[in-house]
Amino acid sequence: MTDSAAPPSRVVIAMGVSGSGKTTVGSLLAGRLGWDFEEGDNLHPPENVAKMSAGHPLTDDDRWPWLRLIGAWIDDVAARGHSGVVSCSALKRSYRDLLREGRPQVSFLYLDGTKDEIAARLALRHGHFMPAGLLDSQFADLQPLQPDEPGAAVSVAGRPEEIVAQAIAALGLESAAGVRHG
């Protein structure tokens, strides 16, 4: 017997430049909602990781296979009747369009910060394959979330818990907070 009162699956993509807090905020958001979480960087093909580790920005051709893997993760979450959060830079509108194609349950959480704010965060981060030197290329590629795209922008200023609370309100997820799926 199926539970017809179960809410439909939702997937939030925590997006923004490297160092904006996608993993931290995304994992906290998923935990707060009781949703699945995936670190999108873990889905990068080894060639992409090697390229970024060497200080070279990815091209669109490098990103398409990675974005398709993120799309497959979204499809798997939905097929299992779960909701989830995945971190993914999703810097360009075309990337977000690919991730949303045929997936009405997808919305975006754009973690918005200035170059100075993000650079300060990156200076404190160690052990990540994405070097701070690629921040300029990230901002050059960034096309902020547009009004016709589902989702919300939230400032990265503040503690992660504050950002998550703002995200829940901005995305209209108050009713999902504390409710476990799957």
NUPATI-909232 format. One record per residue (C-alpha): z, x, y; residue number from 1. Coordinates in nm, 2 decimals, m for minus. Layout:
REM NUPATI-909232
NODE      z      x      y   n
NODE      Z      X      Y NUM
...
//
This chain:
REM NUPATI-909232
NODE      z      x      y   n
NODE   0.00   0.00   0.00   1
NODE  m0.09   0.14   0.34   2
NODE   0.12   0.11   0.65   3
NODE  m0.09  m0.07   0.90   4
NODE   0.17   0.00   1.17   5
NODE   0.11   0.38   1.14   6
NODE  m0.03   0.52   1.47   7
NODE  m0.38   0.66   1.46   8
NODE  m0.42   1.04   1.43   9
NODE  m0.43   1.24   1.75  10
NODE  m0.51   1.60   1.81  11
NODE  m0.42   1.79   2.12  12
NODE  m0.60   2.12   2.19  13
NODE  m0.38   2.35   2.40  14
NODE  m0.64   2.53   2.61  15
NODE  m0.65   2.80   2.88  16
NODE  m0.71   3.17   2.93  17
NODE  m0.54   3.43   2.72  18
NODE  m0.17   3.45   2.82  19
NODE  m0.15   3.10   2.95  20
NODE   0.10   3.00   2.68  21
NODE  m0.13   2.81   2.44  22
NODE   0.06   2.93   2.13  23
NODE   0.41   2.89   2.27  24
NODE   0.36   2.56   2.43  25
NODE   0.13   2.43   2.15  26
NODE   0.38   2.51   1.88  27
NODE   0.67   2.36   2.08  28
NODE   0.47   2.05   2.15  29
NODE   0.38   2.01   1.79  30
NODE   0.74   2.06   1.69  31
NODE   0.87   1.81   1.94  32
NODE   0.62   1.55   1.82  33
NODE   0.65   1.63   1.45  34
NODE   0.28   1.71   1.43  35
NODE   0.09   1.99   1.25  36
NODE   0.02   2.31   1.44  37
NODE  m0.25   2.57   1.41  38
NODE  m0.28   2.89   1.60  39
NODE  m0.65   2.89   1.68  40
NODE  m0.66   3.27   1.70  41
NODE  m0.59   3.28   1.33  42
NODE  m0.93   3.12   1.26  43
NODE  m1.13   3.39   1.44  44
NODE  m1.37   3.57   1.21  45
NODE  m1.27   3.94   1.16  46
NODE  m1.57   4.05   1.37  47
NODE  m1.44   3.86   1.67  48
NODE  m1.10   4.01   1.64  49
NODE  m1.25   4.36   1.61  50
NODE  m1.47   4.30   1.91  51
NODE  m1.19   4.18   2.13  52
NODE  m0.95   4.45   2.01  53
NODE  m1.21   4.70   2.12  54
NODE  m1.20   4.55   2.47  55
NODE  m1.53   4.36   2.45  56
NODE  m1.55   3.99   2.55  57
NODE  m1.69   3.74   2.31  58
NODE  m2.03   3.58   2.37  59
NODE  m2.11   3.22   2.31  60
NODE  m2.28   3.32   1.99  61
NODE  m1.95   3.48   1.88  62
NODE  m1.75   3.17   1.96  63
NODE  m1.96   2.90   1.80  64
NODE  m1.86   2.97   1.43  65
NODE  m1.49   3.00   1.54  66
NODE  m1.51   2.67   1.73  67
NODE  m1.66   2.50   1.42  68
NODE  m1.37   2.63   1.21  69
NODE  m1.13   2.47   1.46  70
NODE  m1.33   2.15   1.43  71
NODE  m1.29   2.17   1.05  72
NODE  m0.92   2.20   1.10  73
NODE  m0.92   1.89   1.32  74
NODE  m1.12   1.70   1.06  75
NODE  m0.88   1.80   0.79  76
NODE  m0.58   1.69   0.99  77
NODE  m0.74   1.35   1.06  78
NODE  m0.85   1.31   0.69  79
NODE  m0.49   1.36   0.59  80
NODE  m0.38   1.09   0.84  81
NODE  m0.18   1.35   1.04  82
NODE  m0.17   1.44   1.41  83
NODE  m0.18   1.79   1.53  84
NODE  m0.19   2.05   1.80  85
NODE  m0.42   2.35   1.79  86
NODE  m0.44   2.64   2.04  87
NODE  m0.79   2.73   2.15  88
NODE  m0.91   2.88   2.48  89
NODE  m1.19   2.62   2.50  90
NODE  m1.29   2.78   2.83  91
NODE  m1.62   2.62   2.87  92
NODE  m1.72   2.25   2.88  93
NODE  m1.98   2.31   2.61  94
NODE  m1.70   2.44   2.38  95
NODE  m1.49   2.14   2.45  96
NODE  m1.78   1.90   2.39  97
NODE  m1.84   2.06   2.05  98
NODE  m1.48   2.02   1.96  99
NODE  m1.48   1.65   2.07 100
NODE  m1.81   1.56   1.91 101
NODE  m1.74   1.27   1.67 102
NODE  m1.37   1.32   1.72 103
NODE  m1.23   1.05   1.95 104
NODE  m0.87   1.15   1.86 105
NODE  m0.91   1.48   2.05 106
NODE  m0.76   1.54   2.39 107
NODE  m0.69   1.86   2.59 108
NODE  m0.39   2.01   2.74 109
NODE  m0.51   2.26   3.00 110
NODE  m0.25   2.52   3.07 111
NODE  m0.33   2.60   3.43 112
NODE  m0.22   2.92   3.60 113
NODE  m0.33   3.16   3.87 114
NODE  m0.47   3.50   3.77 115
NODE  m0.16   3.67   3.90 116
NODE   0.07   3.44   3.70 117
NODE  m0.13   3.51   3.38 118
NODE  m0.16   3.88   3.44 119
NODE   0.22   3.91   3.47 120
NODE   0.26   3.73   3.14 121
NODE   0.00   3.95   2.97 122
NODE   0.18   4.26   3.10 123
NODE   0.49   4.15   2.89 124
NODE   0.29   4.07   2.58 125
NODE   0.27   4.32   2.30 126
NODE   0.09   4.32   1.96 127
NODE  m0.18   4.08   2.04 128
NODE  m0.55   4.18   1.98 129
NODE  m0.66   4.04   2.31 130
NODE  m0.62   4.32   2.57 131
NODE  m0.51   4.23   2.93 132
NODE  m0.83   4.40   3.05 133
NODE  m1.03   4.10   2.93 134
NODE  m0.85   3.86   3.16 135
NODE  m1.13   3.88   3.43 136
NODE  m1.39   3.78   3.17 137
NODE  m1.17   3.49   3.07 138
NODE  m1.14   3.36   3.42 139
NODE  m1.51   3.42   3.48 140
NODE  m1.59   3.19   3.18 141
NODE  m1.32   2.93   3.26 142
NODE  m1.45   2.58   3.35 143
NODE  m1.13   2.38   3.41 144
NODE  m1.09   2.04   3.25 145
NODE  m1.30   1.78   3.43 146
NODE  m1.19   1.42   3.52 147
NODE  m1.42   1.27   3.26 148
NODE  m1.27   1.48   2.97 149
NODE  m0.97   1.34   2.78 150
NODE  m0.65   1.53   2.86 151
NODE  m0.44   1.67   3.14 152
NODE  m0.38   1.99   3.33 153
NODE  m0.02   2.12   3.34 154
NODE   0.10   2.42   3.54 155
NODE   0.22   2.72   3.35 156
NODE   0.50   2.77   3.60 157
NODE   0.83   2.70   3.44 158
NODE   1.01   2.74   3.11 159
NODE   0.81   2.65   2.80 160
NODE   1.04   2.35   2.73 161
NODE   0.97   2.22   3.09 162
NODE   0.59   2.26   3.03 163
NODE   0.61   2.07   2.71 164
NODE   0.80   1.78   2.88 165
NODE   0.54   1.77   3.15 166
NODE   0.26   1.78   2.88 167
NODE   0.42   1.49   2.69 168
NODE   0.43   1.28   3.01 169
NODE   0.08   1.38   3.14 170
NODE  m0.08   1.31   2.80 171
NODE   0.11   0.98   2.76 172
NODE   0.28   1.09   2.44 173
NODE   0.63   0.97   2.52 174
NODE   0.61   0.71   2.24 175
NODE   0.51   0.98   1.99 176
NODE   0.79   1.22   2.09 177
NODE   1.04   1.24   1.80 178
NODE   0.81   1.03   1.57 179
NODE   0.71   1.22   1.26 180
NODE   0.36   1.19   1.11 181
NODE   0.27   1.29   0.75 182
//
